[in-house]
Amino acid sequence: MTTRPPDALSPLGIAVSGGGDSLGLLLLAAAAYPGHVTAVTVDHRLRAEAADEAQKVADICASIHVPHDIVRLPDAPPERGNRQQWAREARYAALADWAGYGGRRTRHWVAVAHQQDDVAEGFLMRARRGAGVGGMAMMVAERALSQRRGSARLIRPLLGWRRAELAAIVAEAGLTPVADPGNHDPKYDRSRIRAMIAASDDLPVPRLAMAAHNLRDAEIALEWASEDAWRNRSTIERHEAVSLDMHDLPHEMRRRLALRAIVYLRREAGLDEAWKGTGLERLVAALETGQAGTLAGIAVRPGRRWLFRIAPPRQSH
C-alpha cells in the first residue's frame, strides 16, 4: 500500500465491491493492519446479482478474519439518466454514513481501490470531453469522505498500482473476483476507453497516469494562487455581496474567483440545492465582455471590480 493512515492503529474501513481491485486492497490492508480493518460492501441494487455478490464478499472476509458489513441503499436506482453517476454518489454517501461523524465516528479512514489504470482511463475520458486542468487531474489521494463536520477521511492507497498486479495478488490467494458486465459494455464511456487503451501501444498507462499526476500538481498550484488572490483582491460586504478586483488577471483565475464568490454567497443565503458549476464558463465570458449576468441565484456586475450580490427573488405574476 502506497498510502497509510498517520496512526496505523486507527480504525480503517475498506470498501470492497468484490471486484479484483477491491479484493486486492482488502488482502493488502488485512496483512498490513491485522486486527484494525473492517470491510464494507455497498449494495447499489443496480443488478439482481448484487445481494449475492455482497454475501460472497462477506464469506471471503470471514475466511480471513476481517469483520464485514453490508450496506443496502434504501432507494432503488433511477430508471433513466446516468445510473453510474448516481451509484457513485450514493456509494460515497453510504460510506460516509457507515463511517460515522464527530463523536459517533467509528472509522477514521475509509480506503477505496482506485489504481493507476483508473487514473489513465479517467484522464482520457475527461480529455475527450474537453475538461480543464482540474477535470483531467489525477484524483486526490486523500480527502474528506463528506462535507459533514467530523467526517472520516477517504484514502486511495493504490494509485501507483496496476490492475494486473492486484489481480495477481487475488489469484495467488485463490480468490475469484466478481465479474461486473458493465466493465466491458461498450455503451459506457469507461469501457470503450479501457478497450482503446488495451488495443494501442501508443497509450501506455503509466505515461497517461503521469500526465494526470502532473495536472494534479498544476491544479494544486492554481488553487494556491486563487486562494492568495481571494485574500488580496476580495472585499466582502455584510455577507451579502462580494467585490473582486479582476484587473489584469488571466481568464482561469477569474473563473476560479467567480466560482468562490458564487459558492460563498449561496452558502450565506442558505441556498442548499446542489449547484455543480453549470453555466460558470458562459457567465465569466459574458462578464469579460462587459455584460452583467445572473447565475445560481447570484447577480454579477462587471467592471474593473466584479460585484457579486444575492439576486432578489423573482416576482410571481
MIRO-340858 format. One line per field, with one value per atom (N, C-alpha, C): x, y, z; atom name; residue number from 1. Coordinates in steps of 0.05 Angstrom, whole numbers, always signed. Layout:
MIRO-340858
u c(X ...)
v c(Y ...)
w c(Z ...)
atom c(CA ...)
n c(NUM ...)
END
This chain:
MIRO-340858
u c(+17 +0 +18 +12 +29 +21 -2 -10 -19 -13 -22 -32 -51 -60 -37 -38 -17 -13 -35 -34 -44 -26 -33 -54 -58 -78 -105 -108 -134 -152 -178 -197 -197 -193 -191 -214 -230 -250 -241 -249 -242 -268 -272 -295 -289 -304 -299 -324 -322 -344 -344 -321 -318 -302 -297 -280 -251 -235 -207 -191 -196 -182 -188 -213 -220 -213 -213 -204 -174 -159 -130 -125 -140 -138 -144 -165 -173 -150 -138 -116 -92 -85 -62 -66 -91 -97 -97 -109 -111 -83 -65 -37 -22 -27 -12 -22 -48 -60 -78 -67 -83 -98 -124 -139 -151 -144 -153 -169 -177 -191 -219 -238 -266 -273 -285 -293 -323 -330 -359 -364 -388 -397 -423 -424 -449 -464 -489 -506 -523 -516 -529 -557 -562 -587 -588 -565 -564 -569 -560 -563 -575 -589 -602 -581 -557 -536 -523 -529 -514 -515 -538 -541 -523 -523 -507 -477 -470 -442 -433 -450 -444 -440 -456 -453 -427 -419 -394 -371 -372 -351 -351 -374 -377 -363 -368 -356 -325 -315 -286 -274 -287 -277 -277 -298 -299 -276 -268 -247 -219 -216 -191 -193 -215 -219 -220 -234 -238 -268 -276 -304 -315 -340 -352 -381 -388 -415 -426 -452 -465 -484 -482 -499 -516 -542 -560 -573 -571 -582 -613 -624 -653 -669 -657 -672 -663 -682 -675 -662 -645 -632 -653 -647 -666 -668 -691 -696 -681 -678 -665 -642 -627 -605 -580 -560 -533 -533 -540 -542 -515 -493 -467 -459 -466 -461 -477 -503 -520 -508 -499 -488 -463 -446 -421 -427 -446 -452 -466 -484 -498 -478 -458 -439 -423 -413 -398 -415 -440 -458 -462 -465 -469 -444 -421 -396 -392 -399 -396 -415 -439 -458 -447 -436 -426 -402 -384 -361 -368 -389 -398 -386 -395 -387 -380 -361 -356 -352 -367 -364 -373 -391 -400 -385 -363 -348 -336 -339 -328 -305 -301 -279 -265 -239 -225 -218 -214 -205 -222 -229 -242 -226 -215 -199 -215 -210 -222 -199 -206 -185 -179 -182 -174 -144 -137 -110 -101 -77 -64 -80 -91 -107 -132 -144 -167 -159 -135 -126 -122 -110 -106 -132 -151 -177 -192 -192 -205 -193 -167 -153 -163 -164 -173 -203 -219 -248 -253 -239 -244 -231 -208 -196 -214 -228 -246 -270 -277 -299 -291 -264 -255 -252 -246 -243 -219 -219 -196 -176 -158 -137 -148 -167 -178 -192 -206 -221 -203 -181 -163 -142 -140 -120 -127 -106 -109 -126 -143 -159 -141 -151 -134 -130 -107 -101 -116 -124 -138 -156 -180 -199 -219 -235 -257 -278 -289 -308 -334 -341 -364 -359 -378 -375 -384 -395 -405 -381 -385 -364 -357 -331 -323 -323 -325 -326 -300 -302 -279 -264 -239 -222 -224 -228 -226 -198 -186 -159 -159 -140 -135 -106 -100 -73 -60 -76 -65 -61 -59 -57 -32 -12 +12 +12 -9 -10 -25 -17 -31 -53 -73 -95 -85 -66 -55 -41 -27 -13 -33 -55 -75 -89 -93 -105 -87 -61 -42 -43 -46 -48 -74 -96 -121 -120 -108 -105 -87 -66 -48 -62 -81 -97 -119 -122 -142 -170 -173 -200 -208 -234 -246 -262 -253 -268 -295 -312 -338 -333 -347 -345 -368 -363 -384 -386 -408 -410 -409 -415 -413 -385 -364 -337 -329 -345 -339 -362 -382 -405 -398 -397 -389 -407 -430 -448 -437 -418 -406 -379 -375 -350 -326 -326 -302 -295 -315 -310 -297 -306 -295 -266 -262 -234 -216 -225 -209 -200 -220 -214 -194 -196 -179 -150 -147 -120 -108 -124 -113 -105 -118 -112 -89 -79 -59 -34 -11 +15 +22 +7 +13 -1 -15 -28 -20 +6 +16 +4 -6 -20 -2 +23 +40 +44 +46 +50 +25 +2 -23 -27 -21 -24 -5 +19 +39 +28 +15 +4 -18 -35 -56 -43 -21 -8 +4 +16 +27 +5 -19 -41 -52 -50 -57 -39 -13 +6 -1 -8 -15 -41 -60 -85 -80 -62 -55 -43 -25 -13 -34 -53 -73 -92 -98 -114 -100 -74 -58 -58 -55 -56 -83 -104 -131 -138 -127 -131 -117 -93 -78 -92 -103 -117 -143 -156 -181 -175 -153 -146 -140 -126 -116 -135 -154 -170 -200 -208 -237 -244 -268 -280 -308 -314 -340 -356 -380 -397 -421 -419 -441 -452 -435 -442 -464 -469 -490 -478 -453 -441 -411 -399 -370 -361 -340 -328 -300 -294 -269 -254 -229 -213 -202 -214 -206 -187 -178 -160 -134 -126 -102 -99 -121 -120 -126 -113 -120 -147 -158 -185 -189 -171 -174 -176 -160 -161 -188 -198 -224 -246 -243 -264 -264 -240 -238 -248 -242 -251 -281 -292 -321 -335 -324 -335 -335 -313 -311 -333 -336 -355 -383 -390 -417 -423 -404 -407 -410 -393 -394 -421 -431 -457 -480 -479 -501 -502 -479 -478 -490 -482 -492 -522 -532 -561 -577 -564 -578 -590 -577 -586 -575 -590 -580 -580 -596 -598 -571 -565 -539 -534 -511 -502 -473 -468 -443 -426 -432 -416 -427 -450 -462 -466 -457 -462 -440 -420 -400 -383 -375 -358 -372 -398 -413 -415 -419 -422 -395 -373 -347 -341 -346 -342 -358 -383 -400 -390 -381 -371 -345 -329 -304 -310 -334 -341 -359 -361 -376 -406 -415 -443 -449 -469 -477 -492 -495 -509 -517 -534 -543 -539 -529 -524 -528 -543 -547 -557 -573 -584 -566 -544 -525 -523 -528 -526 -498 -487 -459 -458 -443 -439 -410 -403 -375 -362 -337 -321 -293 -278 -251 -254 -274 -282 -309 -310 -336 -351 -377 -393 -413 -412 -430 -449 -475 -496 -516 -528 -551 -573 -583 -604 -630 -646 -672 -690 -708 -727 -744 -750 -767 -795 -807 -835 -853 -872 -892 -915 -926 -948 -973)
v c(-24 +0 +25 +44 +68 +91 +89 +110 +95 +107 +94 +115 +108 +127 +136 +161 +170 +152 +141 +123 +96 +77 +51 +36 +46 +34 +46 +67 +80 +60 +60 +42 +48 +28 +31 +15 +29 +16 +11 -11 -18 -22 -7 -10 -33 -54 -78 -85 -82 -89 -119 -132 -159 -162 -139 -140 -144 -148 -155 -133 -108 -86 -85 -85 -82 -107 -130 -154 -152 -142 -138 -118 -96 -77 -90 -106 -120 -137 -153 -171 -155 -134 -118 -104 -94 -80 -99 -123 -142 -152 -153 -161 -139 -114 -91 -82 -85 -75 -96 -119 -141 -132 -138 -131 -103 -87 -59 -52 -72 -68 -79 -63 -72 -67 -86 -83 -76 -63 -57 -60 -71 -73 -58 -40 -25 -39 -47 -60 -37 -30 -8 -16 -42 -52 -47 -44 -39 -65 -88 -113 -134 -153 -174 -190 -192 -208 -194 -168 -152 -163 -172 -183 -208 -225 -249 -242 -222 -214 -202 -187 -176 -198 -219 -242 -257 -258 -271 -256 -230 -214 -219 -221 -227 -254 -274 -300 -299 -284 -281 -268 -247 -232 -251 -267 -286 -305 -313 -333 -322 -295 -283 -266 -271 -259 -228 -217 -188 -183 -167 -160 -147 -152 -142 -134 -111 -101 -99 -102 -98 -74 -55 -31 -32 -35 -34 -7 +4 +31 +30 +49 +48 +54 +70 +78 +62 +54 +40 +59 +49 +67 +79 +102 +114 +98 +99 +84 +97 +124 +139 +155 +167 +184 +168 +181 +169 +151 +126 +108 +104 +104 +100 +124 +148 +172 +171 +163 +161 +141 +118 +97 +107 +122 +133 +152 +170 +190 +176 +157 +143 +126 +114 +98 +114 +138 +154 +164 +171 +179 +156 +132 +109 +103 +105 +100 +121 +146 +167 +161 +153 +146 +122 +102 +78 +85 +103 +110 +127 +143 +160 +187 +204 +232 +240 +258 +270 +250 +255 +238 +209 +204 +177 +164 +176 +164 +137 +117 +91 +83 +97 +92 +119 +120 +145 +147 +125 +124 +104 +110 +91 +90 +67 +64 +53 +63 +52 +44 +28 +14 +26 +52 +64 +60 +52 +46 +60 +55 +70 +68 +45 +42 +60 +62 +80 +109 +117 +144 +149 +131 +134 +136 +118 +118 +144 +153 +178 +202 +202 +223 +225 +203 +203 +209 +199 +204 +234 +248 +276 +293 +284 +298 +298 +275 +272 +292 +299 +317 +346 +351 +379 +390 +374 +383 +401 +417 +434 +419 +435 +424 +407 +418 +403 +378 +379 +355 +332 +338 +317 +309 +324 +318 +291 +278 +253 +258 +239 +240 +244 +258 +263 +237 +235 +211 +211 +234 +236 +260 +257 +279 +271 +291 +285 +267 +248 +230 +244 +264 +280 +308 +327 +354 +358 +337 +340 +341 +357 +361 +335 +329 +305 +281 +285 +263 +247 +221 +204 +214 +205 +212 +189 +197 +178 +177 +153 +150 +131 +136 +119 +110 +88 +80 +65 +59 +42 +57 +83 +99 +93 +81 +73 +44 +29 +1 -3 -24 -32 -52 -52 -71 -100 -106 -133 -142 -123 -130 -139 -125 -132 -158 -163 -188 -211 -207 -229 -235 -215 -219 -235 -228 -242 -271 -275 -302 -319 -308 -323 -331 -315 -322 -342 -350 -369 -359 -332 -320 -314 -315 -309 -283 -261 -236 -236 -218 -214 -202 -211 -200 -182 -156 -136 -134 -142 -140 -111 -92 -64 -55 -70 -63 -67 -83 -89 -81 -66 -59 -33 -34 -10 +13 +11 +34 +53 +44 +61 +73 +99 +112 +98 +91 +79 +53 +37 +11 +15 +35 +40 +50 +68 +78 +56 +39 +16 -2 -8 -25 -11 +15 +30 +30 +33 +33 +5 -16 -43 -49 -37 -43 -27 -7 +11 +12 +8 +11 +41 +58 +87 +101 +85 +96 +81 +84 +69 +80 +62 +71 +87 +79 +95 +124 +128 +155 +171 +159 +173 +181 +163 +168 +190 +191 +212 +239 +240 +266 +275 +256 +263 +272 +259 +267 +295 +302 +328 +349 +343 +361 +365 +344 +348 +368 +366 +386 +414 +416 +442 +453 +435 +443 +453 +440 +449 +477 +482 +508 +529 +523 +542 +548 +527 +532 +549 +545 +562 +591 +595 +622 +635 +620 +631 +638 +622 +628 +654 +658 +682 +706 +703 +724 +731 +711 +716 +733 +726 +742 +771 +775 +802 +819 +806 +820 +821 +807 +806 +824 +836 +851 +840 +832 +821 +841 +847 +867 +854 +853 +844 +816 +800 +773 +772 +795 +797 +803 +812 +818 +813 +807 +804 +820 +837 +853 +841 +836 +824 +841 +848 +862 +842 +843 +824 +836 +860 +874 +858 +854 +841 +811 +799 +770 +754 +731 +713 +701 +691 +680 +658 +640 +617 +627 +647 +658 +672 +687 +699 +678 +657 +636 +624 +619 +607 +626 +651 +671 +675 +675 +678 +654 +630 +606 +609 +618 +622 +641 +663 +684 +673 +659 +648 +627 +609 +588 +601 +622 +635 +648 +663 +677 +658 +636 +616 +604 +598 +587 +607 +633 +653 +657 +653 +657 +633 +611 +587 +572 +576 +562 +534 +515 +488 +470 +477 +458 +456 +433 +428 +445 +456 +470 +461 +451 +439 +456 +482 +500 +503 +491 +493 +523 +530 +557 +577 +569 +587 +598 +581 +590 +611 +607 +627 +653 +652 +677 +692 +679 +692 +705 +690 +701 +726 +726 +749 +773 +768 +789 +801 +785 +795 +813 +811 +830 +852 +855 +878 +873 +848 +842 +832 +843 +832 +806 +791 +766 +756 +735 +722 +692 +680 +651 +639 +618 +603 +621 +640 +658 +681 +685 +707 +725 +751 +771 +783 +787 +796 +820 +841 +865 +867 +871 +872 +899 +902 +926 +918 +938 +931 +913 +919 +901 +889 +862 +849 +848 +856 +856 +834 +816 +793 +799 +797 +801 +778 +772 +753 +766 +752 +763 +763 +785 +785 +763 +754 +733 +743 +725 +732 +738 +758 +765 +748 +735 +719 +737 +731 +748 +730)
w c(+0 +0 +0 -17 -21 -3 +10 +29 +54 +78 +102 +121 +138 +158 +176 +186 +204 +228 +237 +260 +251 +250 +239 +257 +281 +299 +296 +280 +276 +261 +268 +254 +224 +208 +180 +166 +150 +134 +106 +94 +67 +51 +30 +13 -7 -6 -22 -38 -65 -82 -89 -87 -95 -121 -135 -159 -152 -172 -167 -153 -160 -147 -117 -110 -82 -66 -78 -63 -58 -78 -74 -51 -51 -29 -2 -1 +24 +34 +16 +24 +34 +20 +28 +55 +59 +84 +107 +103 +124 +133 +114 +120 +134 +126 +136 +164 +169 +194 +206 +213 +224 +250 +251 +274 +274 +255 +254 +230 +215 +189 +191 +180 +176 +147 +134 +106 +104 +83 +78 +48 +43 +15 +12 -8 -13 -35 -29 -49 -61 -87 -101 -112 -112 -124 -154 -167 -195 -211 -200 -213 -194 -206 -189 -173 -184 -171 -147 -143 -124 -96 -87 -60 -56 -76 -74 -74 -90 -91 -64 -51 -25 -5 -7 +12 +6 -19 -26 -13 -14 -1 +29 +41 +70 +76 +59 +63 +61 +42 +39 +63 +73 +97 +121 +124 +146 +145 +121 +117 +125 +123 +130 +156 +171 +197 +197 +177 +176 +179 +199 +202 +177 +171 +146 +150 +138 +139 +110 +107 +82 +85 +68 +69 +43 +47 +23 +21 -3 -7 -4 +9 +14 -11 -30 -54 -78 -95 -119 -139 -157 -176 -195 -207 -226 -251 -264 -289 -312 -310 -332 -320 -339 -330 -327 -315 -311 -286 -290 -267 -253 -269 -257 -239 -248 -232 -207 -209 -186 -166 -176 -159 -145 -159 -147 -124 -129 -108 -84 -90 -69 -53 -66 -52 -32 -40 -22 +2 -4 +18 +37 +27 +44 +61 +48 +62 +85 +79 +99 +123 +118 +140 +156 +141 +154 +172 +163 +178 +202 +200 +223 +223 +242 +243 +272 +274 +300 +322 +344 +368 +364 +344 +339 +316 +308 +286 +294 +277 +284 +265 +243 +225 +219 +223 +218 +189 +176 +148 +133 +108 +90 +64 +58 +34 +11 -13 -38 -57 -76 -92 -119 -122 -147 -152 -176 -183 -208 -217 -239 -265 -271 -295 -294 -271 -267 -273 -264 -268 -298 -312 -341 -356 -349 -362 -357 -332 -326 -340 -343 -357 -386 -400 -428 -430 -412 -413 -411 -393 -389 -410 -421 -443 -468 -472 -494 -492 -467 -462 -461 -465 -464 -437 -417 -389 -386 -365 -359 -341 -329 -313 -290 -275 -252 -260 -283 -292 -300 -313 -322 -302 -279 -259 -245 -237 -222 -197 -190 -166 -142 -122 -98 -82 -70 -54 -28 -18 +7 +8 +19 +22 +43 +52 +70 +55 +68 +55 +49 +65 +60 +71 +67 +76 +105 +117 +144 +164 +184 +205 +218 +221 +234 +215 +189 +170 +171 +165 +162 +137 +134 +111 +90 +65 +43 +33 +31 +21 -3 -21 -44 -44 -30 -27 -50 -71 -93 -119 -118 -143 -159 -146 -161 -169 -164 -170 -197 -212 -236 -230 -247 -244 -244 -262 -264 -239 -226 -201 -179 -177 -158 -165 -191 -199 -192 -194 -187 -157 -140 -112 -105 -118 -113 -123 -146 -157 -139 -128 -111 -85 -77 -52 -58 -83 -91 -92 -95 -96 -124 -129 -155 -152 -165 -162 -176 -167 -180 -208 -228 -255 -260 -263 -269 -299 -312 -341 -351 -334 -342 -349 -339 -345 -374 -388 -416 -434 -424 -440 -456 -482 -498 -496 -483 -480 -459 -443 -423 -433 -428 -437 -427 -401 -389 -402 -409 -422 -449 -464 -491 -488 -469 -465 -457 -439 -429 -452 -470 -493 -512 -515 -533 -522 -496 -484 -488 -483 -486 -514 -534 -562 -574 -559 -571 -554 -567 -554 -550 -564 -562 -539 -523 -499 -474 -467 -443 -417 -401 -377 -358 -353 -335 -345 -371 -382 -380 -385 -382 -353 -335 -307 -298 -310 -303 -312 -335 -344 -324 -315 -296 -269 -262 -237 -239 -263 -267 -266 -277 -277 -248 -232 -203 -190 -196 -185 -195 -221 -232 -218 -213 -200 -172 -158 -131 -132 -152 -154 -161 -179 -186 -162 -147 -123 -102 -100 -82 -91 -117 -128 -125 -129 -127 -98 -79 -51 -44 -54 -50 -62 -86 -100 -85 -74 -58 -34 -20 +4 -3 -25 -31 -49 -62 -82 -76 -55 -49 -26 -28 -6 -2 +23 +29 +45 +35 +47 +61 +88 +105 +96 +85 +77 +56 +43 +23 -5 -6 -32 -30 -53 -56 -79 -74 -95 -100 -126 -133 -154 -148 -167 -188 -212 -233 -253 -248 -267 -271 -296 -305 -298 -289 -282 -307 -310 -333 -329 -351 -351 -331 -329 -310 -281 -274 -247 -242 -262 -259 -255 -270 -267 -239 -229 -202 -180 -183 -163 -165 -189 -192 -179 -183 -171 -140 -129 -100 -90 -104 -96 -97 -118 -120 -99 -95 -74 -46 -41 -15 -10 -30 -26 -25 -40 -39 -11 +0 +27 +47 +45 +63 +60 +36 +31 +38 +45 +52 +28 +5 -20 -20 -11 -6 -31 -51 -73 -87 -97 -109 -134 -136 -160 -165 -189 -195 -214 -215 -232 -260 -266 -292 -300 -323 -333 -325 -309 -300 -323 -341 -363 -380 -386 -401 -386 -360 -344 -345 -340 -340 -367 -388 -415 -420 -411 -414 -398 -373 -356 -368 -381 -393 -417 -428 -450 -440 -414 -403 -398 -400 -397 -369 -356 -330 -333 -311 -313 -285 -286 -261 -264 -243 -244 -216 -215 -190 -167 -173 -153 -145 -160 -154 -179 -174 -196 -196 -220 -222 -241 -233 -249 -256 -282 -290 -284 -292 -288 -279 -271 -260 -236 -220 -198 -204 -204 -208 -182 -183 -159 -159 -139 -137 -114 -120 -99 -101 -78 -78 -93 -114 -131 -116 -119 -106 -117 -101 -110 -133 -152 -174 -165 -177 -171 -188 -174 -189 -197 -221 -231 -234)
atom c(N CA C N CA C N CA C N CA C N CA C N CA C N CA C N CA C N CA C N CA C N CA C N CA C N CA C N CA C N CA C N CA C N CA C N CA C N CA C N CA C N CA C N CA C N CA C N CA C N CA C N CA C N CA C N CA C N CA C N CA C N CA C N CA C N CA C N CA C N CA C N CA C N CA C N CA C N CA C N CA C N CA C N CA C N CA C N CA C N CA C N CA C N CA C N CA C N CA C N CA C N CA C N CA C N CA C N CA C N CA C N CA C N CA C N CA C N CA C N CA C N CA C N CA C N CA C N CA C N CA C N CA C N CA C N CA C N CA C N CA C N CA C N CA C N CA C N CA C N CA C N CA C N CA C N CA C N CA C N CA C N CA C N CA C N CA C N CA C N CA C N CA C N CA C N CA C N CA C N CA C N CA C N CA C N CA C N CA C N CA C N CA C N CA C N CA C N CA C N CA C N CA C N CA C N CA C N CA C N CA C N CA C N CA C N CA C N CA C N CA C N CA C N CA C N CA C N CA C N CA C N CA C N CA C N CA C N CA C N CA C N CA C N CA C N CA C N CA C N CA C N CA C N CA C N CA C N CA C N CA C N CA C N CA C N CA C N CA C N CA C N CA C N CA C N CA C N CA C N CA C N CA C N CA C N CA C N CA C N CA C N CA C N CA C N CA C N CA C N CA C N CA C N CA C N CA C N CA C N CA C N CA C N CA C N CA C N CA C N CA C N CA C N CA C N CA C N CA C N CA C N CA C N CA C N CA C N CA C N CA C N CA C N CA C N CA C N CA C N CA C N CA C N CA C N CA C N CA C N CA C N CA C N CA C N CA C N CA C N CA C N CA C N CA C N CA C N CA C N CA C N CA C N CA C N CA C N CA C N CA C N CA C N CA C N CA C N CA C N CA C N CA C N CA C N CA C N CA C N CA C N CA C N CA C N CA C N CA C N CA C N CA C N CA C N CA C N CA C N CA C N CA C N CA C N CA C N CA C N CA C N CA C N CA C N CA C N CA C N CA C N CA C N CA C N CA C N CA C N CA C N CA C N CA C N CA C N CA C N CA C N CA C N CA C N CA C N CA C N CA C N CA C N CA C N CA C N CA C N CA C N CA C N CA C N CA C N CA C N CA C N CA C N CA C N CA C N CA C N CA C N CA C N CA C N CA C N CA C N CA C N CA C N CA C N CA C N CA C N CA C N CA C N CA C N CA C N CA C N CA C N CA C N CA C N CA C N CA C N CA C N CA C N CA C N CA C N CA C N CA C N CA C N CA C N CA C N CA C N CA C N CA C N CA C N CA C N CA C N CA C N CA C N CA C N CA C N CA C N CA C N CA C N CA C N CA C N CA C N CA C N CA C N CA C N CA C N CA C N CA C N CA C N CA C N CA C N CA C N CA C N CA C N CA C N CA C N CA C N CA C N CA C N CA C)
n c(1 1 1 2 2 2 3 3 3 4 4 4 5 5 5 6 6 6 7 7 7 8 8 8 9 9 9 10 10 10 11 11 11 12 12 12 13 13 13 14 14 14 15 15 15 16 16 16 17 17 17 18 18 18 19 19 19 20 20 20 21 21 21 22 22 22 23 23 23 24 24 24 25 25 25 26 26 26 27 27 27 28 28 28 29 29 29 30 30 30 31 31 31 32 32 32 33 33 33 34 34 34 35 35 35 36 36 36 37 37 37 38 38 38 39 39 39 40 40 40 41 41 41 42 42 42 43 43 43 44 44 44 45 45 45 46 46 46 47 47 47 48 48 48 49 49 49 50 50 50 51 51 51 52 52 52 53 53 53 54 54 54 55 55 55 56 56 56 57 57 57 58 58 58 59 59 59 60 60 60 61 61 61 62 62 62 63 63 63 64 64 64 65 65 65 66 66 66 67 67 67 68 68 68 69 69 69 70 70 70 71 71 71 72 72 72 73 73 73 74 74 74 75 75 75 76 76 76 77 77 77 78 78 78 79 79 79 80 80 80 81 81 81 82 82 82 83 83 83 84 84 84 85 85 85 86 86 86 87 87 87 88 88 88 89 89 89 90 90 90 91 91 91 92 92 92 93 93 93 94 94 94 95 95 95 96 96 96 97 97 97 98 98 98 99 99 99 100 100 100 101 101 101 102 102 102 103 103 103 104 104 104 105 105 105 106 106 106 107 107 107 108 108 108 109 109 109 110 110 110 111 111 111 112 112 112 113 113 113 114 114 114 115 115 115 116 116 116 117 117 117 118 118 118 119 119 119 120 120 120 121 121 121 122 122 122 123 123 123 124 124 124 125 125 125 126 126 126 127 127 127 128 128 128 129 129 129 130 130 130 131 131 131 132 132 132 133 133 133 134 134 134 135 135 135 136 136 136 137 137 137 138 138 138 139 139 139 140 140 140 141 141 141 142 142 142 143 143 143 144 144 144 145 145 145 146 146 146 147 147 147 148 148 148 149 149 149 150 150 150 151 151 151 152 152 152 153 153 153 154 154 154 155 155 155 156 156 156 157 157 157 158 158 158 159 159 159 160 160 160 161 161 161 162 162 162 163 163 163 164 164 164 165 165 165 166 166 166 167 167 167 168 168 168 169 169 169 170 170 170 171 171 171 172 172 172 173 173 173 174 174 174 175 175 175 176 176 176 177 177 177 178 178 178 179 179 179 180 180 180 181 181 181 182 182 182 183 183 183 184 184 184 185 185 185 186 186 186 187 187 187 188 188 188 189 189 189 190 190 190 191 191 191 192 192 192 193 193 193 194 194 194 195 195 195 196 196 196 197 197 197 198 198 198 199 199 199 200 200 200 201 201 201 202 202 202 203 203 203 204 204 204 205 205 205 206 206 206 207 207 207 208 208 208 209 209 209 210 210 210 211 211 211 212 212 212 213 213 213 214 214 214 215 215 215 216 216 216 217 217 217 218 218 218 219 219 219 220 220 220 221 221 221 222 222 222 223 223 223 224 224 224 225 225 225 226 226 226 227 227 227 228 228 228 229 229 229 230 230 230 231 231 231 232 232 232 233 233 233 234 234 234 235 235 235 236 236 236 237 237 237 238 238 238 239 239 239 240 240 240 241 241 241 242 242 242 243 243 243 244 244 244 245 245 245 246 246 246 247 247 247 248 248 248 249 249 249 250 250 250 251 251 251 252 252 252 253 253 253 254 254 254 255 255 255 256 256 256 257 257 257 258 258 258 259 259 259 260 260 260 261 261 261 262 262 262 263 263 263 264 264 264 265 265 265 266 266 266 267 267 267 268 268 268 269 269 269 270 270 270 271 271 271 272 272 272 273 273 273 274 274 274 275 275 275 276 276 276 277 277 277 278 278 278 279 279 279 280 280 280 281 281 281 282 282 282 283 283 283 284 284 284 285 285 285 286 286 286 287 287 287 288 288 288 289 289 289 290 290 290 291 291 291 292 292 292 293 293 293 294 294 294 295 295 295 296 296 296 297 297 297 298 298 298 299 299 299 300 300 300 301 301 301 302 302 302 303 303 303 304 304 304 305 305 305 306 306 306 307 307 307 308 308 308 309 309 309 310 310 310 311 311 311 312 312 312 313 313 313 314 314 314 315 315 315 316 316 316 317 317 317)
END
